[in-house]
């Protein structure tokens, strides 16, 4: 769900951005073969980033703050929150405006 962060990490090419966005929608190894190498690589990177983030102790601690009945939504809420933080501090990490980057992502 943290599409902004994934797209930003893949900003080196349009194909990479596409792969980063598809990471939540392409399932299994066989499905990877349907995509060009640059897109396929970024789908795999997306999965690795998600595994790393989900296993991080601070993220696990944040998920644990959610009540039992809502904990299954914690990952989604945290992903959206992380994108929010990236957008709020965009100028800290980027020279180009957020609007220009998001226009590129929408074009891709």
C-alpha positions in Angstrom: 0.0 0.0 0.0 3.0 2.4 0.3 3.0 3.1 -3.4 4.8 6.5 -3.1 7.7 5.0 -1.2 8.0 2.1 -3.7 7.8 4.4 -6.7 10.4 6.8 -5.2 12.8 3.9 -4.5 12.4 2.8 -8.1 12.7 6.3 -9.6 15.7 5.4 -11.9 13.4 4.4 -14.8 9.8 4.3 -15.8 10.0 0.5 -16.1 11.3 0.3 -12.6 8.5 2.5 -11.3 6.0 0.2 -13.1 7.5 -2.9 -11.4 7.5 -1.2 -8.0 3.8 -0.5 -8.4 3.0 -4.0 -9.6 4.7 -5.6 -6.6 1.5 -6.0 -4.7 -0.4 -7.4 -7.8 1.9 -9.9 -9.4 1.9 -13.2 -7.5 4.3 -16.1 -7.7 7.5 -16.8 -9.6 5.7 -18.0 -12.8 3.9 -14.7 -13.2 7.2 -12.8 -13.2 8.0 -14.3 -16.6 5.1 -12.2 -18.1 7.1 -9.0 -17.6 10.2 -7.5 -19.1 13.4 -7.8 -17.1 13.5 -4.2 -15.7 9.9 -4.6 -14.5 10.4 -8.1 -13.1 13.5 -7.0 -11.2 11.6 -4.2 -9.5 8.7 -6.5 -8.6 11.2 -8.7 -6.8 12.7 -5.6 -5.1 9.3 -4.5 -4.0 8.7 -7.9 -2.3 12.1 -7.7 -0.6 11.4 -4.2 0.7 8.1 -5.4 2.1 9.7 -8.4 3.8 12.4 -6.2 5.3 10.0 -3.5 6.5 7.5 -6.0 7.9 10.2 -7.8 9.9 11.7 -4.6 11.2 11.4 -4.5 15.0 10.1 -0.9 15.1 7.4 -1.7 12.5 6.4 -4.9 14.5 6.2 -2.7 17.6 4.0 -0.2 15.8 1.7 -3.0 14.6 1.4 -4.3 18.2 -0.1 -1.0 19.2 -3.2 -1.8 17.3 -6.0 -3.5 19.2 -6.5 -7.2 18.5 -9.6 -6.6 16.4 -7.9 -4.1 14.2 -4.3 -5.6 14.1 -4.9 -7.2 10.7 -5.2 -3.7 9.2 -2.1 -2.4 10.9 0.2 -3.1 8.0 -2.0 -1.2 5.6 -2.4 1.7 8.0 1.3 1.9 8.6 2.1 1.8 4.9 -0.2 4.7 4.2 1.3 6.6 7.2 4.8 6.0 5.9 3.8 7.4 2.5 2.2 10.4 4.3 5.5 11.0 6.1 7.5 10.8 2.9 5.1 13.2 1.2 5.2 15.7 4.1 9.0 15.7 4.1 9.4 15.4 0.3 11.7 18.4 0.0 14.2 16.8 2.4 14.8 13.9 0.0 14.1 15.4 -3.5 14.9 18.4 -5.6 11.9 18.0 -7.8 8.5 18.8 -6.4 6.2 16.0 -5.3 3.6 17.1 -7.9 6.1 16.5 -10.7 7.0 13.1 -9.4 3.4 12.0 -8.9 2.6 13.2 -12.4 5.4 10.9 -13.7 4.1 8.0 -11.7 0.5 8.5 -13.0 1.9 8.7 -16.6 3.8 5.4 -16.1 
